[in-house]
Amino acid sequence: MISPDALPYFRRWVTAVRPKTLPAALAPVMIGSSLAASSNSFKALPALTALTVALLLQVGVNLANDYFDCIKGFDTPDRVGPLRVTQSGLLSVESVRAAIFIVFALSGLFGLYLTWLAGWPVLIIGIASILSAIAYSGGPHPLASHGLGETLAFLFFGPVAVCGTFYVQVLEIDPTVISASLPTGLLIAAVLVVNNLRDIDTDRKTGKLTLAVRLGRRGTMAETILLIAGAYAIIPVYLLGDNGTGWHFLPYLTLPAAARLIGQIINSKGEAETLNRCLAQTALLSLIFSLLLSIGILMD
């Protein structure tokens, strides 16, 4: 274990929150809000509240993953990923558990405002989001250990978050919104896949049967390529459904970066340092792609 004096107390909590993952919460809210604006229905307060809820849920997922992976024995000294505060001893099990409760409670409070605005569908989405965040790594049958992590990431960072953000402002959903939600869901799922690709060996040793462990290294690389390529392939489908203009192809400006990223992943040979860089680049790609898609929607 690392001595608690190794980091100032505030920095320990910053490490626990994992700030580099927070753009995953920002991307779908950007897209949902840009779609609302393109419908002349953008509302700032609901949009900001949706962003707050998304950020809190992301922080809650990170804390819960840190906590449950420690108490279930999945995090060991052999771990090659970013520092985990519970396993390393930087924060106590009790303090992290309390933080999980506080963060999810706060997300619920903000969610009540959105429920008041948009009704019971938002309440159902909120409850499902919190339960899924806990079930991802907690409970007797963690979903991440049964190969379902990528599915959850796709659903909740794609259709659920984008459509939810749009709905609390417009109070309806149409097929165009659903199709626009798919690319960000695929790219956020790709972030998780790269993370799990890096952790294949240590996860296999501890019995954490992620989809990457089940598919193996080559299968996981193929999955990553399909997810990234799928995000770009959906753009023409969205364009046809919306009868839009070429502005929707703005995300294609990131194609060279995506091609380089795929090459690095293929050539990584499972090397942890390389995959950590690929992980950061995949997260950045998802954010820039979503930003350009949002701009394209607004410019249409």
Kinemage of the C-alpha trace (Angstrom):
@kinemage 1
@onewidth
@group {chain A} dominant
@subgroup {mainchain}
@vectorlist {calphas} color= white
{ca met a 1} P 0.000 0.000 0.000
{ca ile a 2} L 1.010 3.617 -0.581
{ca ser a 3} L 1.443 5.803 2.461
{ca pro a 4} L -1.496 8.239 2.860
{ca asp a 5} L 1.137 10.979 3.108
{ca ala a 6} L 2.212 10.291 -0.471
{ca leu a 7} L -0.445 12.711 -1.785
{ca pro a 8} L -2.177 15.717 -0.214
{ca tyr a 9} L -5.709 14.884 0.921
{ca phe a 10} L -7.371 16.924 -1.839
{ca arg a 11} L -5.227 15.255 -4.507
{ca arg a 12} L -6.285 11.838 -3.254
{ca trp a 13} L -9.914 12.693 -3.987
{ca val a 14} L -9.015 14.179 -7.362
{ca thr a 15} L -7.293 10.889 -8.171
{ca ala a 16} L -10.387 8.975 -7.017
{ca val a 17} L -12.683 11.067 -9.235
{ca arg a 18} L -10.497 10.387 -12.333
{ca pro a 19} L -10.933 13.764 -14.073
{ca lys a 20} L -9.730 12.406 -17.438
{ca thr a 21} L -12.891 10.295 -17.664
{ca leu a 22} L -15.297 13.210 -17.209
{ca pro a 23} L -15.433 14.186 -20.906
{ca ala a 24} L -17.380 10.932 -21.340
{ca ala a 25} L -20.208 12.626 -19.427
{ca leu a 26} L -19.871 15.909 -21.331
{ca ala a 27} L -20.027 14.489 -24.874
{ca pro a 28} L -23.617 13.132 -24.915
{ca val a 29} L -24.995 16.212 -23.140
{ca met a 30} L -23.386 18.403 -25.819
{ca ile a 31} L -25.032 16.400 -28.583
{ca gly a 32} L -28.436 16.281 -26.876
{ca ser a 33} L -28.359 20.025 -26.232
{ca ser a 34} L -27.272 20.854 -29.786
{ca leu a 35} L -30.170 18.762 -31.092
{ca ala a 36} L -32.530 20.677 -28.803
{ca ala a 37} L -31.095 23.970 -30.054
{ca ser a 38} L -31.540 22.888 -33.667
{ca ser a 39} L -35.221 22.337 -32.806
{ca asn a 40} L -35.399 25.853 -31.332
{ca ser a 41} L -36.073 24.289 -27.924
{ca phe a 42} L -32.771 24.712 -26.063
{ca lys a 43} L -33.248 25.467 -22.366
{ca ala a 44} L -30.119 26.413 -20.445
{ca leu a 45} L -31.118 25.377 -16.916
{ca pro a 46} L -32.341 21.860 -17.833
{ca ala a 47} L -29.243 21.395 -20.010
{ca leu a 48} L -26.889 22.452 -17.203
{ca thr a 49} L -28.769 20.257 -14.746
{ca ala a 50} L -28.506 17.292 -17.122
{ca leu a 51} L -24.762 17.944 -17.379
{ca thr a 52} L -24.466 18.087 -13.590
{ca val a 53} L -26.307 14.780 -13.230
{ca ala a 54} L -24.146 13.179 -15.931
{ca leu a 55} L -20.932 14.342 -14.256
{ca leu a 56} L -22.097 13.143 -10.841
{ca leu a 57} L -23.041 9.743 -12.262
{ca gln a 58} L -19.632 9.452 -13.922
{ca val a 59} L -17.892 10.303 -10.655
{ca gly a 60} L -20.135 7.802 -8.865
{ca val a 61} L -19.235 5.067 -11.358
{ca asn a 62} L -15.531 5.806 -10.884
{ca leu a 63} L -15.753 5.706 -7.091
{ca ala a 64} L -17.880 2.555 -7.098
{ca asn a 65} L -15.475 0.825 -9.478
{ca asp a 66} L -12.518 1.808 -7.272
{ca tyr a 67} L -14.321 0.591 -4.131
{ca phe a 68} L -15.813 -2.671 -5.395
{ca asp a 69} L -12.737 -3.782 -7.344
{ca cys a 70} L -10.758 -3.387 -4.125
{ca ile a 71} L -13.079 -5.259 -1.783
{ca lys a 72} L -13.638 -8.032 -4.360
{ca gly a 73} L -9.890 -8.487 -4.811
{ca phe a 74} L -9.773 -7.481 -8.484
{ca asp a 75} L -7.295 -4.668 -7.811
{ca thr a 76} L -3.901 -6.095 -6.854
{ca pro a 77} L -0.364 -4.680 -6.633
{ca asp a 78} L 0.174 -6.069 -10.167
{ca arg a 79} L -2.358 -3.622 -11.604
{ca val a 80} L -0.957 -1.729 -14.627
{ca gly a 81} L -3.631 0.966 -14.927
{ca pro a 82} L -4.004 4.315 -13.159
{ca leu a 83} L -3.668 4.444 -9.378
{ca arg a 84} L -6.667 3.181 -7.389
{ca val a 85} L -7.102 5.057 -4.127
{ca thr a 86} L -8.872 2.316 -2.152
{ca gln a 87} L -6.526 -0.539 -3.024
{ca ser a 88} L -3.462 1.673 -2.568
{ca gly a 89} L -4.583 2.840 0.895
{ca leu a 90} L -4.714 6.523 -0.040
{ca leu a 91} L -8.350 6.612 1.083
{ca ser a 92} L -10.117 4.288 3.488
{ca val a 93} L -12.791 1.851 2.368
{ca glu a 94} L -15.275 3.638 4.629
{ca ser a 95} L -14.602 7.106 3.202
{ca val a 96} L -14.905 5.936 -0.398
{ca arg a 97} L -18.145 4.088 0.411
{ca ala a 98} L -19.553 7.247 2.020
{ca ala a 99} L -18.510 9.314 -1.010
{ca ile a 100} L -20.355 6.918 -3.335
{ca phe a 101} L -23.548 7.398 -1.334
{ca ile a 102} L -23.163 11.209 -1.275
{ca val a 103} L -22.462 11.498 -5.018
{ca phe a 104} L -25.393 9.307 -6.047
{ca ala a 105} L -27.670 11.117 -3.576
{ca leu a 106} L -26.685 14.456 -5.118
{ca ser a 107} L -27.330 13.116 -8.617
{ca gly a 108} L -30.758 12.017 -7.403
{ca leu a 109} L -31.543 15.481 -6.015
{ca phe a 110} L -30.703 17.191 -9.301
{ca gly a 111} L -32.588 14.442 -11.085
{ca leu a 112} L -35.722 15.295 -9.117
{ca tyr a 113} L -35.710 18.745 -10.711
{ca leu a 114} L -35.522 17.159 -14.165
{ca thr a 115} L -38.319 14.771 -13.191
{ca trp a 116} L -40.446 17.739 -12.144
{ca leu a 117} L -39.805 19.294 -15.559
{ca ala a 118} L -40.217 16.235 -17.767
{ca gly a 119} L -42.133 13.625 -15.786
{ca trp a 120} L -41.814 9.962 -14.887
{ca pro a 121} L -39.627 8.859 -17.875
{ca val a 122} L -36.772 10.900 -16.393
{ca leu a 123} L -37.276 9.267 -12.995
{ca ile a 124} L -37.002 5.827 -14.571
{ca ile a 125} L -33.857 6.840 -16.460
{ca gly a 126} L -32.311 8.209 -13.261
{ca ile a 127} L -33.039 5.109 -11.189
{ca ala a 128} L -31.778 2.826 -13.970
{ca ser a 129} L -28.590 4.896 -14.310
{ca ile a 130} L -27.755 4.706 -10.602
{ca leu a 131} L -28.553 0.995 -10.342
{ca ser a 132} L -26.451 0.247 -13.434
{ca ala a 133} L -23.567 2.342 -12.104
{ca ile a 134} L -23.526 0.235 -8.937
{ca ala a 135} L -24.185 -3.076 -10.691
{ca tyr a 136} L -21.303 -2.420 -13.110
{ca ser a 137} L -18.761 -3.499 -10.518
{ca gly a 138} L -20.844 -4.160 -7.379
{ca gly a 139} L -23.272 -6.763 -6.163
{ca pro a 140} L -22.933 -10.548 -6.243
{ca his a 141} L -22.762 -10.641 -10.055
{ca pro a 142} L -20.910 -7.514 -11.309
{ca leu a 143} L -21.934 -6.787 -14.888
{ca ala a 144} L -18.390 -5.817 -15.905
{ca ser a 145} L -17.211 -9.275 -14.822
{ca his a 146} L -19.795 -10.897 -17.067
{ca gly a 147} L -18.784 -9.167 -20.297
{ca leu a 148} L -21.517 -6.508 -20.174
{ca gly a 149} L -19.437 -3.415 -19.427
{ca glu a 150} L -19.256 -2.247 -23.031
{ca thr a 151} L -22.994 -2.692 -23.501
{ca leu a 152} L -23.689 -0.511 -20.455
{ca ala a 153} L -21.219 2.143 -21.614
{ca phe a 154} L -22.809 2.255 -25.064
{ca leu a 155} L -26.375 2.472 -23.769
{ca phe a 156} L -25.897 4.992 -20.971
{ca phe a 157} L -23.334 7.257 -22.666
{ca gly a 158} L -25.125 7.040 -26.004
{ca pro a 159} L -28.912 6.697 -26.367
{ca val a 160} L -29.812 7.194 -22.690
{ca ala a 161} L -27.705 10.311 -22.083
{ca val a 162} L -28.279 12.003 -25.464
{ca cys a 163} L -31.988 11.245 -25.631
{ca gly a 164} L -32.440 12.105 -21.944
{ca thr a 165} L -30.743 15.484 -22.397
{ca phe a 166} L -32.898 16.220 -25.447
{ca tyr a 167} L -36.083 15.047 -23.746
{ca val a 168} L -35.796 17.280 -20.662
{ca gln a 169} L -35.670 20.279 -23.001
{ca val a 170} L -38.056 19.287 -25.819
{ca leu a 171} L -40.323 16.748 -24.029
{ca glu a 172} L -40.312 14.362 -26.999
{ca ile a 173} L -37.971 12.042 -28.873
{ca asp a 174} L -37.685 11.320 -32.579
{ca pro a 175} L -35.639 8.764 -34.573
{ca thr a 176} L -33.114 11.416 -35.620
{ca val a 177} L -32.124 11.969 -31.989
{ca ile a 178} L -31.655 8.250 -31.463
{ca ser a 179} L -29.416 7.906 -34.548
{ca ala a 180} L -27.363 10.926 -33.464
{ca ser a 181} L -26.831 9.306 -30.059
{ca leu a 182} L -25.180 6.175 -31.431
{ca pro a 183} L -21.687 7.485 -32.411
{ca thr a 184} L -20.844 8.852 -28.962
{ca gly a 185} L -22.065 5.634 -27.341
{ca leu a 186} L -19.826 3.579 -29.619
{ca leu a 187} L -16.771 5.752 -28.950
{ca ile a 188} L -17.240 5.755 -25.172
{ca ala a 189} L -17.610 1.973 -25.326
{ca ala a 190} L -14.323 1.934 -27.273
{ca val a 191} L -12.653 3.795 -24.393
{ca leu a 192} L -13.710 1.031 -22.024
{ca val a 193} L -12.556 -1.651 -24.465
{ca val a 194} L -9.064 -0.147 -24.669
{ca asn a 195} L -8.994 0.010 -20.867
{ca asn a 196} L -9.959 -3.670 -20.657
{ca leu a 197} L -7.492 -4.614 -23.397
{ca arg a 198} L -4.712 -3.203 -21.230
{ca asp a 199} L -5.967 -5.134 -18.197
{ca ile a 200} L -6.524 -8.540 -19.845
{ca asp a 201} L -3.712 -10.337 -18.039
{ca thr a 202} L -4.405 -8.977 -14.548
{ca asp a 203} L -8.178 -9.367 -14.933
{ca arg a 204} L -7.769 -12.976 -16.020
{ca lys a 205} L -5.608 -13.730 -12.982
{ca thr a 206} L -8.175 -12.308 -10.555
{ca gly a 207} L -11.171 -13.921 -12.245
{ca lys a 208} L -12.636 -10.681 -13.583
{ca leu a 209} L -14.108 -12.021 -16.821
{ca thr a 210} L -14.535 -8.869 -18.869
{ca leu a 211} L -15.482 -9.166 -22.513
{ca ala a 212} L -11.803 -8.537 -23.344
{ca val a 213} L -10.779 -11.568 -21.279
{ca arg a 214} L -13.419 -13.654 -23.035
{ca leu a 215} L -12.490 -12.475 -26.540
{ca gly a 216} L -8.733 -12.476 -26.078
{ca arg a 217} L -6.302 -9.850 -27.309
{ca arg a 218} L -6.980 -10.185 -31.037
{ca gly a 219} L -10.741 -10.307 -30.585
{ca thr a 220} L -10.652 -7.219 -28.372
{ca met a 221} L -8.575 -5.320 -30.928
{ca ala a 222} L -11.130 -6.238 -33.591
{ca glu a 223} L -13.919 -5.057 -31.286
{ca thr a 224} L -12.154 -1.718 -30.801
{ca ile a 225} L -11.783 -1.214 -34.545
{ca leu a 226} L -15.451 -2.042 -35.144
{ca leu a 227} L -16.633 0.396 -32.472
{ca ile a 228} L -14.518 3.274 -33.780
{ca ala a 229} L -15.363 2.552 -37.421
{ca gly a 230} L -19.047 2.219 -36.518
{ca ala a 231} L -19.142 5.758 -35.128
{ca tyr a 232} L -18.090 7.137 -38.516
{ca ala a 233} L -20.346 4.768 -40.482
{ca ile a 234} L -23.458 6.060 -38.670
{ca ile a 235} L -22.947 9.677 -39.761
{ca pro a 236} L -24.387 9.137 -43.292
{ca val a 237} L -27.339 7.279 -41.756
{ca tyr a 238} L -28.016 10.217 -39.454
{ca leu a 239} L -27.627 12.635 -42.372
{ca leu a 240} L -30.220 10.778 -44.442
{ca gly a 241} L -32.664 10.603 -41.532
{ca asp a 242} L -32.379 14.327 -40.846
{ca asn a 243} L -32.268 15.538 -44.471
{ca gly a 244} L -29.354 17.664 -43.324
{ca thr a 245} L -26.326 19.161 -45.032
{ca gly a 246} L -22.646 18.397 -45.267
{ca trp a 247} L -22.037 20.058 -41.902
{ca his a 248} L -22.875 16.724 -40.284
{ca phe a 249} L -19.687 15.305 -41.774
{ca leu a 250} L -17.516 17.571 -39.600
{ca pro a 251} L -16.556 14.615 -37.341
{ca tyr a 252} L -14.797 13.107 -40.370
{ca leu a 253} L -12.029 15.635 -39.717
{ca thr a 254} L -10.931 13.286 -36.935
{ca leu a 255} L -10.518 10.300 -39.295
{ca pro a 256} L -6.696 10.660 -39.524
{ca ala a 257} L -6.442 10.657 -35.723
{ca ala a 258} L -8.725 7.625 -35.552
{ca ala a 259} L -6.590 5.770 -38.128
{ca arg a 260} L -3.385 6.527 -36.190
{ca leu a 261} L -5.038 5.404 -32.968
{ca ile a 262} L -6.136 2.096 -34.478
{ca gly a 263} L -2.604 1.542 -35.777
{ca gln a 264} L -1.133 2.170 -32.331
{ca ile a 265} L -3.575 -0.237 -30.699
{ca ile a 266} L -2.795 -2.962 -33.253
{ca asn a 267} L 0.948 -2.471 -32.787
{ca ser a 268} L 0.808 -2.150 -28.986
{ca lys a 269} L 1.436 -5.877 -28.371
{ca gly a 270} L -0.418 -5.452 -25.072
{ca glu a 271} L 2.223 -3.086 -23.685
{ca ala a 272} L 0.608 -1.218 -20.788
{ca glu a 273} L 2.293 2.161 -21.283
{ca thr a 274} L 1.319 2.261 -24.957
{ca leu a 275} L -2.269 1.266 -24.188
{ca asn a 276} L -2.497 3.919 -21.457
{ca arg a 277} L -1.635 6.499 -24.123
{ca cys a 278} L -4.162 4.914 -26.486
{ca leu a 279} L -6.760 5.098 -23.729
{ca ala a 280} L -6.243 8.849 -23.331
{ca gln a 281} L -6.302 9.323 -27.106
{ca thr a 282} L -9.540 7.349 -27.458
{ca ala a 283} L -11.196 9.498 -24.788
{ca leu a 284} L -9.964 12.660 -26.549
{ca leu a 285} L -11.190 11.339 -29.898
{ca ser a 286} L -14.669 10.737 -28.469
{ca leu a 287} L -14.804 14.289 -27.094
{ca ile a 288} L -13.590 16.013 -30.289
{ca phe a 289} L -15.830 13.829 -32.467
{ca ser a 290} L -18.844 14.736 -30.304
{ca leu a 291} L -17.920 18.425 -30.305
{ca leu a 292} L -17.663 18.477 -34.106
{ca leu a 293} L -20.934 16.574 -34.435
{ca ser a 294} L -22.596 19.103 -32.130
{ca ile a 295} L -21.237 21.998 -34.206
{ca gly a 296} L -22.446 20.305 -37.389
{ca ile a 297} L -25.923 19.914 -35.945
{ca leu a 298} L -26.012 23.582 -34.954
{ca met a 299} L -24.697 24.736 -38.339
{ca asp a 300} L -27.232 22.705 -40.323
